[in-house]
Amino acid sequence: MRAPVVILMSFSITSPLAGQWYVGTEFGVNTYRGSTHDTSSTHVASDGRPGGGTTIGISLTHNWKALGITVRGSYAKPGFVVSGSDITVTDKTTGRLIEVAPVISTKVGGIGPSGALRVELGPALHLWDFNGETRSGWGALGGAAYEWHVAGRFTGAIRLEGMLSPSWFDATDVPPEFERRATWRYGFGLALRYRV
């Protein structure tokens, strides 16, 4: 088992077709929807879900000519939100979130002399600390990113992405009149990467 791994690593380091490695950091803003909904219409706040807010992340990317693989890790404190037609209440004392997402990207076009437009797709593992209990789950992540050369070994990127996963709540978390729904989020991020 070790021999194929060593050969693959040697090829990725020495081959002219190996592509390039990047390390980076990213700041983003996310908004969540779904998770739970009051089907009886008896509550003023009929929806419960993770809150939104800012994220900070790190990434490791390997790009070939058109394809790329990225592993991103991010941290956020989205909190917990209950909302209805006339009210929104956010509790920021709970709901810390760590997310890890390995994504595959492909270049679909270019803008300007050094810009590249990429689409991304992959799974996302989220670890949500809700009231001291860590919930884990998987979702499907998709996005589009525009990358451009900044200076020297640095490149910048702006990314739009969405994620869809099952409800982040257990059946015992919500009253009987609430139903659990898929949790989805959308957001954007700004990244700075360094070619190593």
C-alpha positions in Angstrom: 0.0 0.0 0.0 2.9 2.4 0.8 4.5 2.0 -2.7 1.6 3.5 -4.7 1.4 6.4 -2.3 5.1 7.1 -2.5 5.0 6.9 -6.3 2.0 9.3 -6.4 3.7 11.8 -4.1 6.9 11.7 -6.1 5.0 12.2 -9.3 3.1 15.2 -7.8 6.4 16.8 -6.7 8.5 16.2 -9.8 6.2 16.0 -12.8 5.9 19.1 -15.0 2.2 18.2 -15.2 1.9 18.2 -11.5 0.3 21.6 -11.2 0.7 23.9 -8.2 0.0 24.0 -4.5 -1.6 26.9 -2.7 -2.4 27.7 0.9 -4.9 30.4 1.7 -7.2 32.1 4.1 -10.8 33.1 3.5 -13.4 35.4 5.1 -17.1 34.8 4.3 -20.7 35.7 5.1 -23.4 33.0 5.3 -27.2 33.0 5.6 -29.2 29.9 6.6 -32.7 28.8 5.9 -34.9 25.8 6.6 -34.2 23.3 9.5 -37.6 23.5 11.4 -41.0 25.0 10.7 -44.2 25.3 12.7 -47.0 23.6 10.7 -49.7 24.6 13.1 -49.2 28.4 12.7 -49.7 28.8 16.4 -46.3 30.4 17.1 -45.3 33.9 16.3 -41.8 32.7 15.5 -42.5 29.8 13.2 -39.0 29.0 12.0 -35.9 27.8 13.9 -32.5 27.5 12.3 -28.8 28.2 12.6 -28.1 31.9 12.5 -25.9 33.5 9.9 -22.8 35.7 10.1 -19.1 35.7 9.3 -16.8 32.8 8.8 -13.0 32.5 8.8 -11.2 29.7 7.1 -8.0 28.1 5.8 -7.5 26.1 2.6 -5.1 23.9 0.8 -5.4 23.7 -3.0 -3.8 21.7 -5.7 -4.5 22.9 -9.3 -3.7 21.2 -12.5 -4.4 22.9 -15.8 -8.2 22.8 -15.6 -8.9 20.6 -12.5 -8.3 21.4 -8.9 -8.8 19.9 -5.5 -9.3 22.0 -2.4 -9.7 21.1 1.3 -11.2 24.0 3.2 -11.8 24.3 7.0 -13.8 27.1 8.5 -15.0 28.4 11.8 -18.1 30.4 12.6 -20.4 31.3 15.5 -23.7 31.5 13.7 -25.8 31.1 16.8 -29.5 30.1 16.7 -32.4 32.0 15.2 -36.1 31.9 15.6 -38.1 34.0 13.2 -41.6 34.7 11.9 -43.4 37.3 9.8 -42.9 40.1 12.3 -40.0 38.9 14.6 -36.5 37.6 14.4 -34.5 36.7 17.6 -30.9 35.6 17.4 -29.0 33.8 20.3 -25.3 34.2 19.7 -24.3 32.4 23.0 -24.6 29.0 21.3 -24.1 27.4 17.9 -20.3 27.4 17.3 -19.6 25.7 13.9 -16.6 24.0 12.4 -16.9 22.9 8.7 -14.6 20.8 6.6 -15.2 20.6 2.8 -13.1 18.7 0.3 -14.2 20.0 -3.2 -13.3 19.4 -6.8 -13.2 22.3 -9.1 -12.9 22.8 -12.8 -12.1 25.9 -14.9 -15.0 26.9 -17.1 -13.7 30.2 -18.5 -11.5 33.2 -18.0 -12.0 36.9 -17.5 -9.2 39.2 -18.5 -5.6 38.2 -19.0 -5.1 36.3 -15.7 -8.6 35.7 -14.3 -10.2 32.2 -14.1 -13.8 31.2 -13.5 -14.2 27.9 -11.7 -17.2 25.8 -10.5 -16.8 23.6 -7.4 -18.7 20.6 -6.0 -18.1 18.4 -3.0 -19.4 17.2 0.4 -19.3 19.3 3.5 -18.9 17.9 7.1 -20.3 20.3 9.7 -19.7 20.0 13.5 -22.3 22.3 15.2 -21.9 22.8 19.0 -25.5 23.5 20.1 -26.0 24.1 23.8 -22.8 22.1 24.6 -23.8 19.1 22.4 -21.9 18.6 19.2 -24.0 17.7 16.2 -22.4 16.3 13.1 -23.8 16.0 9.6 -23.0 15.9 5.9 -24.3 18.2 3.2 -23.7 18.8 -0.5 -21.8 22.0 -1.4 -21.6 23.7 -4.8 -20.2 27.0 -5.8 -18.5 29.3 -8.3 -15.3 31.3 -7.9 -13.5 33.9 -9.8 -9.7 33.9 -9.3 -7.2 36.5 -10.3 -3.5 37.2 -9.9 -2.8 39.8 -7.2 1.0 40.1 -7.1 4.0 37.8 -7.0 2.9 34.4 -5.7 -0.5 35.7 -4.4 -3.9 35.2 -6.0 -7.3 36.4 -4.9 -10.7 34.8 -5.2 -14.3 35.7 -4.7 -16.6 32.7 -4.2 -20.4 32.3 -4.2 -21.6 29.0 -2.8 -24.6 27.1 -1.5 -25.0 24.0 0.8 -27.9 21.6 1.3 -28.1 19.1 4.2 -30.8 17.4 6.3 -32.2 19.3 9.3 -29.6 20.1 12.0 -32.1 19.3 14.7 -33.1 15.9 16.2 -36.8 15.0 16.6 -36.5 15.5 20.3 -35.3 19.1 19.9 -38.5 20.5 18.6 -42.2 20.6 19.8 -44.6 18.1 18.0 -46.2 20.9 15.9 -42.8 21.6 14.3 -41.5 19.6 11.4 -37.9 19.2 10.5 -36.8 20.4 7.1 -33.7 20.5 5.0 -31.1 23.1 6.1 -29.6 25.2 3.3 -27.3 28.1 3.2 -26.0 30.5 0.7 -23.1 33.0 1.0 -20.0 34.5 -0.4 -16.3 34.7 0.5 -13.1 36.5 -0.3 -9.9 34.5 -0.3 -6.2 35.2 -0.5 -3.9 32.4 -1.5 -0.2 31.9 -1.7 1.5 29.6 -4.2 4.1 27.4 -2.4 
